[in-house]
């Protein structure tokens, strides 16, 4: 133990500074490291969740746009067939 103290040259440091060093190494550093790891994990999870929400929103938007196009095509098709039927019945009725 004394060799380690001499190796680190801690025997010439004041007690106040030794206690401060112990506090930093044993309390402050582990707290900062734990908080950093927890923050990184939480940030990663939140980013993944937001990405999933964005993908779901884009998929819903795509479905809505696709439905709008299908409805427009359906209306255009009905208008066209109605026009064709009107012409057909008009020519049959008038004998042209």
C-alpha positions as CSV (number, residue, x, y, z in Angstrom):
1,X,0.0,0.0,0.0
2,X,2.8,2.3,0.9
3,X,4.5,1.6,-2.4
4,X,1.3,2.6,-4.3
5,X,1.1,5.8,-2.3
6,X,4.8,6.6,-3.0
7,X,4.3,5.6,-6.7
8,X,1.4,8.0,-7.0
9,X,3.2,10.6,-4.9
10,X,0.2,11.0,-2.6
11,X,2.2,11.3,0.7
12,X,3.1,14.9,0.1
13,X,-0.5,16.0,-0.7
14,X,-2.7,17.7,1.9
15,X,-5.5,15.7,3.5
16,X,-8.0,18.2,2.1
17,X,-6.8,17.6,-1.5
18,X,-6.7,13.8,-0.9
19,X,-10.3,13.8,0.2
20,X,-11.2,16.0,-2.8
21,X,-9.4,13.5,-5.1
22,X,-11.2,10.5,-3.5
23,X,-14.6,12.4,-3.9
24,X,-13.9,13.0,-7.6
25,X,-12.8,9.4,-8.3
26,X,-15.3,7.6,-6.1
27,X,-18.4,9.8,-6.3
28,X,-18.4,12.3,-9.1
29,X,-16.8,10.3,-11.9
30,X,-19.1,7.3,-11.5
31,X,-22.2,9.5,-11.4
32,X,-21.1,11.4,-14.6
33,X,-20.3,8.1,-16.4
34,X,-23.7,6.6,-15.4
35,X,-25.6,9.6,-16.4
36,X,-23.8,9.8,-19.7
37,X,-24.6,6.1,-20.4
38,X,-28.2,6.5,-19.4
39,X,-28.6,9.7,-21.5
40,X,-27.1,8.0,-24.6
41,X,-29.4,5.0,-24.2
42,X,-32.5,7.1,-23.6
43,X,-31.6,9.4,-26.6
44,X,-31.1,6.4,-28.9
45,X,-34.5,4.9,-27.8
46,X,-36.3,8.2,-28.3
47,X,-34.7,8.6,-31.8
48,X,-35.8,5.1,-32.7
49,X,-39.4,5.8,-31.5
50,X,-39.6,9.0,-33.4
51,X,-38.3,7.3,-36.6
52,X,-41.0,4.6,-36.2
53,X,-43.6,7.4,-35.7
54,X,-42.4,9.2,-38.8
55,X,-42.5,6.0,-40.9
56,X,-46.0,5.3,-39.7
57,X,-47.1,8.8,-40.5
58,X,-45.6,8.5,-44.0
59,X,-47.4,5.2,-44.5
60,X,-50.7,6.7,-43.4
61,X,-50.2,9.7,-45.7
62,X,-49.3,7.4,-48.6
63,X,-52.5,5.4,-48.0
64,X,-54.6,8.6,-47.9
65,X,-53.0,10.0,-51.1
66,X,-53.5,6.6,-52.8
67,X,-57.2,6.5,-51.7
68,X,-57.6,10.1,-53.1
69,X,-56.2,9.0,-56.5
70,X,-58.4,5.9,-56.5
71,X,-61.5,8.0,-55.8
72,X,-60.6,10.4,-58.5
73,X,-60.1,7.6,-61.0
74,X,-63.4,6.0,-59.9
75,X,-65.2,9.3,-60.4
76,X,-63.6,9.9,-63.8
77,X,-64.5,6.3,-64.8
78,X,-68.1,6.8,-63.7
79,X,-68.4,10.1,-65.6
80,X,-66.9,8.5,-68.7
81,X,-69.2,5.4,-68.6
82,X,-72.2,7.7,-67.9
83,X,-71.3,9.8,-71.0
84,X,-70.9,6.7,-73.1
85,X,-74.2,5.3,-72.0
86,X,-75.9,8.6,-72.6
87,X,-74.5,8.7,-76.2
88,X,-75.6,5.1,-76.7
89,X,-79.1,5.6,-75.5
90,X,-79.4,8.9,-77.4
91,X,-78.4,7.2,-80.6
92,X,-80.8,4.3,-80.0
93,X,-83.6,6.6,-79.0
94,X,-83.1,9.0,-82.0
95,X,-82.4,6.1,-84.4
96,X,-79.1,7.6,-85.6
